Amino acid sequence: MIKPLYIEKQVNNLQDFLVKGLQKYKMQILIMGL
């Protein structure tokens, strides 16, 4: 049985990954925009 805390941690890691990915993407757009 998978523990809820484990799932919660996985979700938080995924959110972190998405946020960092978006920030990186925005930076690339800004650099290309210049």
C-alpha positions as CSV (number, residue, x, y, z in Angstrom):
1,M,0.0,0.0,0.0
2,I,1.3,3.4,-1.0
3,K,1.4,6.0,1.8
4,P,-0.5,9.3,1.2
5,L,2.6,11.2,2.4
6,Y,4.6,9.6,-0.4
7,I,2.0,10.7,-3.0
8,E,1.9,14.2,-1.5
9,K,5.7,14.4,-1.8
10,Q,5.6,13.3,-5.4
11,V,2.9,15.9,-6.2
12,N,5.0,18.6,-4.6
13,N,8.1,17.5,-6.6
14,L,6.1,17.6,-9.8
15,Q,4.8,21.1,-9.0
16,D,8.3,22.3,-8.2
17,F,9.5,20.8,-11.5
18,L,6.7,22.5,-13.5
19,V,7.3,25.9,-11.8
20,K,11.1,25.7,-12.5
21,G,10.4,24.6,-16.0
22,L,8.1,27.6,-16.6
23,Q,10.6,30.0,-15.1
24,K,13.3,28.6,-17.4
25,Y,10.9,28.8,-20.4
26,K,10.1,32.5,-19.6
27,M,13.8,33.4,-19.3
28,Q,14.4,31.8,-22.7
29,I,11.6,33.9,-24.2
30,L,12.9,37.1,-22.6
31,I,16.4,36.4,-23.9
32,M,15.1,35.6,-27.4
33,G,12.9,38.7,-27.2
34,L,16.0,40.8,-26.7
